[in-house]
């Protein structure tokens, strides 16, 4: 198994669940992993009505170093977290021009080892209430001020909680629920930890289990906000106020495997998926219990790190493994009783990350290709495709105010962050 390829970046219209995140920013911002609601949807965006035959208009470019951490956008600031040298570098750019507003070097405390050849950060930044929260590959957790990049607090959670670093260091992106910063830490009796947003002090710790590269989501059930985590070998429902683990099921496999994709809320259920002969699983939180349908085989939906988007009761996205070069784009239906059915698939589209805008899906694949695909449960219809990079592109993209932001992997220490025009702009 070529684990060096296992990198991650990594429909809330459903019955019984309601998104329970506080309002982060403007409706058309992209302030955290997988968008404003962590579901890969950009409801305020409007795409181009005609896609250019000669390729997309490139607005600006910016050089970046190592890492697989995708960009986030708040107001006119784009935050990018990378490693151009021995230290991490977090930069705030003007989202419309690419001009550097501020930058800040941060200690990395991570050296690649084993299957990992990239020393940069994997987790996507989170912007909340005027602050930027960053989780480095070596376990460093940082809080910076959004306006000038000044460090407010920092700590190394791997050291504090004696957490193993995993195959590729740390890479799960944090989440804010009920004014607490929750993180998949993976320590002894500290699998999940809640921190104070203002000073980084521990509020609670829970669960004895290692961390994954999957990032958590939030939902509301019966008027209460809950957190859903996928760890190394389990899926958990956690009370964000007390840290009590309310529900737990086994998900994943021991050995040289990881859980990289995020959970997806669809209908009244939650969809999980992973490669390495794990497959997909549909779970439901009902009457205080976490119930699961039987795990499905890889031939329906299983991905190394891709998170699909939900439209009604259908999931769209890429499945497969990058190291096996067997990527495909798929539509899978989750029935009313929670079973999965493959509606269609199109071979030959490398695995990657997808964003839903209206009735179209923007997919950035791991080989640098960009695809616009119709969200149609009856058939595959590719509206537009072009090549953005001639190198790997594993980081999750972002979209804000008609602009699409994508990052390539570093070759000989240098990669590229690009801004492309894909929709209507202010």
Secondary structure, 3 states (H helix, E strand, C coil): CCHHHCCCCCCCCCCCCECCCCCCCCCCCECCCCCCCCCCECCCCCECCCCCCCCCEEEEEEEECECCCCCEEECCEEEEEEECCCCEEEEEEECCCCCEEEEEEECCCCCCCCCCCCCCCCCCCEEECCEEEEECCCCEEEEEECCCCCEEEEEEHHHHCCCCCCCCCCCCCCEEECCEEEEEEEECCEEEEEEECCCCCEEEEECCCCCCCCCCEEEEECCEEEEEEECCCEEEEEECCCCCEEEEEECCCCCCCCCCCCCEEECCEEEEEECCCCEEEEEEEECCEEEECCCECCCCCCECCCCCEEECCEEEEEEECCCCCCCEEEEEEECCCCCEEEEEEEECCCCEEEEEECCEEEEEECCCEEEEEECCCCCCCEEEEEECCCCCCCCCCEEECCEEEEECCCECCEEEEEEEECECCC
